[in-house]
Amino acid sequence: MRQPSHAIRTLVLLVVLVTVLLCNTPNVAHAQKTTDSSLATQVTIYRDTYGVPHVFGRNDASTVFGFAYAQAEDNFWRVEENFIFALGRASELYGLKTVDEDALNRALEIPRLAREEYARLDPHMRSLCDAFAAGFNFYLARHPETRPRLLTRIEPWYTLAFIRYNYYQNGFSRDPSLRGLGLQTAALENDLKEHTGSNGWVVGPSKSASGYAMLFINPHLPFFGSGQVYEGHVHSDEGWNFTGYTRFGFPLPYVGHNENGGWVSTDNAADLTDVYLETFDDPSRPLAYKYGKEYRLAMEHVEEISVKTPAGMETRKLTMRKTHHGPILAARDGKMLAVRMAKFEADGWLREWYDMTKSKSLAEMKRAMKPLNMLFGNVMYADRQGNTWYLYNGAVPKRDPRFDWTKPVDGSDPATEWQGYHTIDELPQLTNPKTGWMQNCNTTPFLLTSEFNLDQKQFPKYMVQEGDNPRGAISRELLASKPKFTFEEWTRLAFDTRVLNAGKRLPGLLTAIKQQLANRAHAGSIDDARLREVHDELARWNQRSANDSAAMTVFSFWHDRVLRDEDQTPGQQSPPEKQLAALTGVLDGLQREYGTWKVAWGEIMRLQRRDETRNEDFQDSLPSIGVSGVNGRDGAVFTLYAVPVRGQKRRYGVAGGTYISVVEFGPKVRALSIHTFGASGDPKSRHFMDQAPMYARGEFKPSLLMLDEIRANLESSYHPGEERVKSACTKSIQIDSGLCARRDFSPAKAQRRKENL
């Protein structure tokens, strides 16, 4: 290529220098403030009576600006926390306990990749990232009482870093082959990860009493931390209208529905990650690793991590290494382990979400998902045209089937290289099944419905790894139980508490109890009297979880003990004597803690929202709500994972149904939703915990999509930067709510209207 002349190079340098100088002048800063203020006037945030933000903008950029502002209002602390971890800077706040997390972040080069991705974005997507950052910064400028702990300015690429952090650092890099090695010492791993998941169902017109397709959205995600969800609605005059849930720090809701269709996504186990054993065996060339008959050179980069210590901030330098397969995250038996993750350095996740939310038909939905940049998930879709569609979504690499890809493979063997990715047409998918319904609850795509399922033999063995689970089994039973469902029945099913494994495991336990009582018929001990009473309680139980059910408490605690024992001997069911021993242990424990074994389920299983900004612990002495949700291994639709807390008697929910929604796609969409707690992360807000009582009772609130519905259920409306005003404006300002709903509304106008009346 012809090289530029010295004069041209000099001119380019002068232009760059002048640009840099201009960007640091007060005039440019003033222009930025003017631009932000202009965006603020182009968007209105409507808060419904539950505080959920409905953001209406003149264009997509102003809408995203307003959505950022709403997130900041509701929980800026969580937004900043997510970005801090995504940037690998948590140790600046939390010291030594997060050094490993920051080190993993830097090994994955998440900040660098996010900045480079931002630079490659098309102009429209870049404008959305710019507007999203501007919304946060505008909030900080207008709310000096909100004091960032570290990030005084949000940059446009932060949201891209958080997407990578959320899915690569907290997901794909946690390959089972690396557990307990190298950088795999993350505090985020816990026992719940093995058993949490999500539920998703669809029914077509033939299975719906109204003749309209229906959708059930039921993600089971953490209630706290970076994984918690946020409900919101975005609408722009450019044709964007979507409501659903997102994470704090994502610029749009990415699961939910628009006026034509919607979807749910449950995690699948599509194999998108492989671990390579790299051989570095030349002491004279420490970066040389074997590849075929030759050597390649690994790349190294030095990362500096600032760590808060009692003596002040300390800088740690870490040398990271990567091969052409990916970053080296561990070592085993003298070999380095490099992790290759699907599309790790590629772009497009945010774009795919955006295109999905704007799709108006099944064809547009498929076209949006064709790039497979939303790398994983069981996507279940329904629309107003009556279509239902399932896709085992995943950027699944094409691999040589001779190798066992569940274990680390030899990185020096070129035959282990990926051969591109499977296309969307090569993935398991099913459209409009004859049964009229489909479900997926983190289960195999070969058990979507009761008949006419996909043929497992038509797909590579490495593509699909998951099997069945109790939530999937109970879902198939429920969906096959009726010829048609009304919307009201669909709504009730969303909180169904029939316990599948009670029906499967209780008969054996009851038989064992009866046998033991018969063997000791003449003993007449206190233990026998208790055992006989427990038998009768379990025998008359309707096998449904309820807050007042002592039988549910005994069964679930017993089932948990038995399963933990059986996990040690896969494929073998515990013998009767072990089952009885587990039961005795449960009864003794309840007696010890509560003075009786008859403890109602809702007395133990509680919802309590901690204030994350203060790192609060769960406490029995603080207000909480009993909830009938069930551990996923027990097998019920209404799922809740609760943990024991040291020094407390009760167990507290930490994961499970986080955003639950039911949708019917008629000529006018009918939808309901509920959040575990509420829209605001501020304990002083009325929306901190206002949805929790309804959630615990299995009730929904309206999920509003059209402006007339929102205005009829309005709490406040305002431009970003304005004071919130009640839908009736205030009791002291007696004016009609229509004025409050107008885009040009302001408190001053409300007062003038009052004076003129």
N, C-alpha and C positions, 0 to 999 in steps of 0.2 A: 504494500500500500504506500502511496506517495505521502511523504511526511510534510507537515505544514512548515512554512518558512519561519525564520526567527522573528520577523516583524509581526506575523499573524499571532505567534505564540505570545509575544509581548502585549499585543492588543487584547488578547483574551484575558491575560493576567490583570491588565488594567481594568477591564470590565468587571471581572470578579471582585477586585479590590473595591471599586466604587460601589458595587452591589452590597458588599459586606458592610461598608461604611453607612450606606443609606439605611440598611436594615437595623442599624443600631442608633438611629437618630430618633428624637422625640416625635417627629412628624409621622414616622412609620408606626411607632407605638400608638399614636393617636388614631391613625388610620385603622389599626387593628381593633381598637376599642369601638370605633365607629362601625366597623363591619359587624362586630359582635352585637352591638346595640340594634343594628339593622336586622340581623337574624332574629333577635328577641322579639321585635315588633311583627315578624312574619309568622309567629307561632303562638298558639294558645294552648295552655295546659288546662284541661277539664278534669277535675277530681270528682269521681262519683262518691256516693255516700259511704263507701268503704275505703276511700282514699286512693283508689286505683287511678293512675294517671292515663288519660286519653289525650294524646298529643296530636294536635291538628296544625299542620304547617302548609304554607303555600307551595313548598317544594320539598323534596326528600331531605335536602341538607338542613333546612330550617327545622324539619320534623325531628331529625336526629339530634340537632342542637337542643331542642326542647326535651327530648327523651333523656339526654345526659343531665340536663338541669333537674329533671324530676328525680332521677336516681340520686343525684347529689343531695337534694332536699330530704329524701327518705333515708339515705344511709351513705353519706360521703365517707364515713370511717371505713365501711366495708369496701367501697370502691377503691380507696387509697390502699387499703390492706392488700387487695387482690393485685393491684399494679405493683406494689412493693415486692411481693413475692415473685411476680412475673419478670421483674427486672433483676432478680437475684440480689436484692439489697435488704433482705429481712434481717440479717445480722447487725445492721446498723441500728435496729430497734431492739432486737431480742438476744443479741450476743451469741454466745457459743452454741446454744441449743438449736440454732437454725443454720449453722455453718455448712452442714452437710447438704441441706436443701439448696443453699446458694451455690455451693460447689457443683452440684448436679446441674443447676440452671446454667452455670457458666460453661460446664463441659458440653452441654447441648447448644451453647451459643445462642440462646433464645433472644437476647437483646439485639445481637448483630443480625440475625435472620429476620427479625421483625422490622428493623430499620430498612434492610434491603428490600423486603417485601413491600413496604410502604412506598419506596422509591419506584417500584415497578408497577404500582397500581394504575389502572386506567383513570382518566381525569374524574369520572363520576364517582368511583369508589374512593378515590383520594379526597374528593370534596366531602364525602360522608365522614371519613376519619377526621378530617380537619374540623368539621362542624361539631363532631362528637367531643373532641378535645376542647373546642371553643366553648361548648356548653358548660363543661366543668369549670373552666377558667373564669367564665362569666359569673358563675355561681360564687366562686371564691372571692371575686372582686366585689360582689354585691353583699356578701355575708362575711364580714371580717371576724364575726364571732366564731366561725368555723376555722379552726387553726390546723392546717395540715401538720402531721408529725414529721414528714420527710419530703413529700412531693409538693412543692409550692406552685408548680406549674405542670399541667398535664400535657404530654406531647401526643400528636396524632397517632404515632406508631404503638403507643402503649396498649391499645385495645388488641392489636395484632399479636403483641407479646403475650397478652393474657390468654388469647385463644391457644397459642402454642404451649404456654405453661399448663393450661387446663388439660389439654389432650395429650401432649407429648411428655411433659415432665411428670404430670400426675397420672398418666395413663400408659402410653406405649413403652416408655423407658422402664416401667416396673415389670419387666419380663420375669416370669417365674424362674428362669435359669440363672438370674442374677441375685436372687434373694439371699441376704446375709453376706454378700460379697461387696467389696469396694465401696462405691458410693450408694449402694442400696441399703442405707441405714435410716431411711426417711421415717420420721415420726408419724407421717400421714397414713401409713399402713396399719390396719387394725383388723380385728376378727370380723367386724361387720362386713368388710369388703367381699368376703367369700359368699355372703348370703343376701346382700341387697340387690335390688334390680328395679324393674318397672313393669307395668301392665299396659297393654294396648289392645283394643278390640275395634272391629268395624262390622256393621251389618249393612247389607244392600236392601233395595226396595222389597224383595221377596220375603225378607225376614222382618220387615218393619211394618207395624200396623198402619202407619200413615202413608206407606209407600215411598218414604224418603230415606236415604242412607243416613246412618248415624255413626258417630265416632265417640270413643272413650279414651281420654288422655289421662294417664296415671303414672307419672314418673316417680320413682322411689329414690330420692336423693337426700343428701345431708340437710339437716335443719340449720346447721351452723357452718361457719367456715366458708371457703371460696366456692364450694359446690352448691350453696343455698340458692334458691331461685327467687325471681322478682317478676310480678305480673305487670304487664303494661300493654298499651295499645298505641300503634302509630298509624297516622293517616295523613297523606299529603295530597295536594291538588294535582299531583302528577300521576295519580292512579294507584297509590299505595294505601292499603287499608288492611291491617293485620293485627290480631290480638292474640296473646298467649303469654308464655313465660320466657325469661332469659336469665342470665347471670349478671350480677353487678359488675359493670365494666365491658359488657357486650353492647354494641350500638343499636341492637334491634331484638325484639322477641323472635325466637327461631323455631319454636314449636307452638302450634295453636291453629288458628283458622282465619280465613278471610271470608268474604261474602259468597264465595263459590265453593271452596273446599278447605280441607284441613288435614292434619296428620299428627301422629304420635310417633316418637322414636324411642325404642327400648334398646339398651346396649346389647350388641351381639359379640360373639367371640371370634369374629373373622380374624384370621391370623395375618396381622399386618407387620409383625416384628420378627426378626431372626437374630440370633446371637452367633457371632463368628469367632472361632478360636484363631487368634493371630500369632504367628511364630516369629519372634524376634530372637535370632540365635547368632548374630554376628557382633561380638563385643566391640569390634573396631568401628562398626557403623550402628550405633544404638537405635537409629530411626529406621533401619532397614528391616522389612518383614517379607517372608517368603510368599511368593505368588507364582504358581506354576513352576517353571524351571528357572525363574529369575527372582529378583527382589524388587520391591517397591519401597518408596520412602514415605513414612508417616509424616504428618504435619503436627507441629507443636505450637501452642500459643500460651502465653502467660496471662493469667487473670489475677486481678487484685480485688480482694474482698475486704471491705471495712467492717470491723467487728467491734461492737460495743463491749467494753470491759469496765470493771470497777475503777481502773486507772485512767480511763478515757478511751478514745477510739484507737484501735490497733489495726494495722494493715497486714493482711496475709497474702502472700504471693503463691499461686498454685499453677503448676505447669500441667496443661491438658494436652492430650494426644488423640489423634484420630487417624484412621486409615480410610481407604476409599469406601469401605463398608459403612463407616460411621464412627461416632465418638467411642473411645475406650472407657468403659465404666467400671470394670472389675478385672480381677486376675484369678486364674485357677490353674494349679499344677504347672506353674512356670509359664503359662501362656496368658496373653492379654485377651480380654473379651470385648469385642466391638459390637455395638448394637446398630442394626440397620432397621430403620423405620420407614414405612411407606410414605412417599412424597415429603420426606422430612424437610428438604430445602425448597420445596415447591410452594406455590401460592394458591389462593382461590377458595379457601374455606369460607371466608366472609362473603365473597361474591355469590357462592352457591346458595348460602342461606338467604341472601337478599333476593335472588332470582326465584327461589322456592316460595318465599312469602308473597311475591307478586304474580305467581302463576294463576291463571284463570281456568285451566282445564287440566285433565289428566295428561294430555299430550305436552302441555307446557311444563307440568311438573316433571315429567320424565326428561324433557329437554334440559330443564334446570339441573337435574341430578346426573345427567350423562357424564360430566367430567369426573365424577366420583371424588370430588375434593372435600366433601363432608365425609371423612374417611371411613366411618363405620355406623352401625345402627340398623335395627329392624324397623324399617319405615312402613307404617300402616296408614293408608290414605283413603279418604272418602270425599265425594263431592256432590254438588247439586244435580248433576246429570245422572246420578244413581250409580256411579262407578265406585268400586272398592279395589284397592291395589295394595299388594305387599311386595317389598323389595328387601332382600338380604343385602343391604348396602355395605360396600367395602371396597377400598382400593387394594384388592387382593393380588399379591405378586404371583406371577407364573413361576413355578418351581419344578425342578427335576424330581419326579416322584420316587426316585431310587433312594433319596435321603430321608432320614427321620427328622423332620423339621420341628418336632417338639423338643429337641435337644440342640445344644450348640453344634454347629457344623464346622468343618475344616475350612478356614478362610484362605488357605493356600491352594485349594482346589478350585480352579475356574468353573468347574461344573456346578458349583454351589451358587453361582451368580443368578440373580433373578433375570427372567426373560420378559421383561415388561410387566404389564398389569392386565388382569382380566377386564374385559369391557362390561358395561352394564348389561348387555344382552346375554352374557355368559354367567350372570349371577342368578341364584334362586329367586324367582318372583312368581306371583300368582295374581291374576286379574279376574274379578267377578266370578268367584267359585260357585258351582251349582248349589252348594249348601246354603249360600246367602250370607255366610259369616266367616270371619277369621279372627284369630287371636295370636298374639305373641307376647310372652312374659319372660323374655330372656331365654327362650327355649328354641329348640331346633326348628328350622323352617320346613321340616318334613312332617310336622304335626300341627299345621296351621288350623285345620278344620277337621271334621269327622270323617270325611271321605273325599276322594279325588285330590289327594295331597300330591305334592311334588315327589318325584322319584329320586331318592338319594343317590342311586347308581349313576345318574346323569351328570354328577359333579365330582371334581377331584376330592380325594379324601382329605387333603390338607385345608380345603376351603372352609368347611363347616366342622366345628369341634364340639359344640354344645349338644346336650341331650334334653331331657324333659325335667320339669320340677313341679312341686305341688301347686304353685300358683297357676302354671299352665294347665295342669290337670283339672283343677277346680273351674277354671275359666271355660274349658271345653265342655265340662258337664253342664254348667249354667247356660251356655249359649246354645247347646243342643236340647235343652229341656223344654223349650216352647217353640211352636211354629212361627210365632211373630211376637215382637216386643213393642209395646207403646213407649213413648218417650218417658212417661212417668215410671214405667217398669225399668227402663234403661237407667234412669236416674237412681232408683233404689239399688240396682245391681252394683253400682259404683262403690257402695259402702257395705256390700254383702259380707257377713261375718260367719258363714258356715265354714266349719273347720274340717277340711278334707281328711287330714291324717287322724282326726279323732275317730272317724268312721272306719279307718283302716287299722288303727293300732289299739283302740279301746277294747274290742272284743277279746283279744288275747290277754290284755291286762286283767280284765274282769274275770276271765276264766282262771288265771293264775291266782287271783285273790280268793276266789271261791274254793279253789283246790287247797290253798294254804289254810283257810278257815276250817275246811272239812278235816284236814289232817290234824288240826288242833282243836277239834270240836269240844273236848272235855276240859281244855285248859282254862277257858274263861278269863283270860288276862285282860288287863286294861288295853294293851296293844291290840288284842283281837276285837275288842269293842270299837276301838277307833277305826280299825281296818274294815269292819263290817259297815260302819257309818260312811266311810269313804266310798266303799263299793256301791252303796245305795245312792249316794250323791251323784256318782259318775254314771250309774245305770239309768237314772231318770233325766239326766242332762239331755237337752235337745241338740247338743253338739254345735252350738253357736256361741260365739264370744259375745259377752255383754258385761257392762260395768258392774252389775250386781251378781255375777256368776262366780261362785267359789269353785265350781267344777272346772271352769276354764283355767283358773289359777293352778289347780292341782295338775290338770292334764298338761298344760304348756310347760310348767317347770319340770314335770316328770319326763315329758317328751324330749326336752332339751338335754337332760342328763343322759337319757338313753342314746340319743343321737351322738352325743360327744363320745360315749363309749363305743358305739358302732363305727364312728369315724376312724377309730384305731384298727378296726378289723373290717375293711370294706367288703361288702357283699354278704356279711353275716349278721343276722338279727340276734339281738341279745337274748339269751335263754331266760326262762321265767324267773329263775332265782335272782338274776341280775336286775331284771325289771322290777321285781319286788324290793330289792335292796335300794334301787333308785327311788322308788316311791317312798320308802321309809325315810330316806335322806331328805326328800322334799318336805314330808310332813313334819319331821323333827325341826327342820329349818324354819318353817312357818310358825310352828309352835314357839320356838325360841324367840323369834323376832316380834311376833304379834300376840303371843299368848294363846293362840288357837290356830288350827289348820284351816278353818273356814274363813278365808280372807277373800273378799270380793276382788275380781280382776281390776276393776276401776280404782280400787283403793291402792293398788300397787303400781299400775301402769298410768303414768301421768305425763301431761304436757306442761312444760314450764319454759318460758322464753328467757334465756339469760341475756344480760347486757354485755355484748361482746367487747364493747369499748372499755369495760372494767374487768374483763376476764373473770366474770362471776362464775361460781360453781352452783350446781343444783343444790337446793336446800329444802328439806321437808317443811321447814318453818315458814317458807314463803308460799304465796298463792300458786296453785296448780290446778289442773283439770284432769279428771279421770277420762280415759279414752279406751274404747273397745277394740282398737286395732290389734292385729295379730302378727307375730313373727312369721316371716316368709316361709320358714321350714315347717310351720304348722299347717300352712296351706289355706289361706282365705284371701279374698279380694282386698279387703281393707287391711292394709299392711302397715305395721309400725314396729320399728326396732328400738327397744328401750334398753338402757344399760343400768346396772347397779352402780351406786355411788358410795364411795367410802364414807362411813360415818352416818349414812342415811338409810332408812328402811325402804323407801320407795325406789322405783326405777323410773327413769326419765327418757322420753323419746328423743332420739338424736338423728333418726333417718326414717324414711318411709314415704307415704303419700305426701308430696310437698305442694303440688299444684294439681288439683283434680278437676277435670272438666268433661262435660257431656255436651255433644253438639248434634243437632238434627238439621240436615241440609235441605230444607224446603224452599219454596219461592222466597221466603224470608227466613234467614237463619235463626234458629232457636238455640240458645246456648246458656249453660250455667257453669260456674266455676267456684272454687274455694281454695284458699291458701291456708297452710297449717296455722299460721299466726296472724299476720296482718301485713299491710303495705309498708309500714314505717319501721325503721330500726331504732327509733327514739322511744325509750321507755315512757317519756312524758306525753307521747302522742296517743290519742284515742284509737289510733289504728295500729298500735304496737301488738295488740293481742285480741282485737275485736272479732276476728274471724274464728278464733280457736274454739269458742263454745259451740258454734255451728258445725265446725269440723268434727268435734267430738261427738255431736249428735247425729252426724251423717247427713247434714243439710248443706244446701248450696245457696249462693247468691247469684244475681243476674250477671251474665258476662255480656257486656254492652258493646255493640259494634257501630251502630248508626247514631248520628248526632242527636236526632230527636229523642232517642231512648236515653242518651247520656244527659240531655238537658232535663228530662223528666226525673232523673235520679241524681241531681247535681248537688255537690257540697260546695264547690268553689270553681272559679275560672279566672285565669290571669295570664298575662304575658310573663315570660321569665324576667325576674327582677322586680315584679310588682308584688305588693302585699296580697296574700290570699283573701278572698272575700266569699262569704257564705252564699249559697244559691239564692237565699232570700235576702242576701247581702248583709244584713244583720237585723236583729229585731228592732234596733233603734233607727234603721233606715228602711222604712216601709215602702218598698218598691217591688215591682214584679220581677220574677226570676229571669224573664226573657232578657232584660238588659244585662244581667250578670253573664249570660251565656254568649253575648256578642263578642266578636273578636276585638273590637275596639274598646272594650270595657276597661275602666280604671276606677279606683276608689273615688277620685275627685269627681268623675262623671256621676257616680252613684249619689254623692252628696248633693251635687247640683240638681239631679233629678228629684231628690227628696225636697229640696228647697222650692222647686217649681211646682210641686204637687199641692 
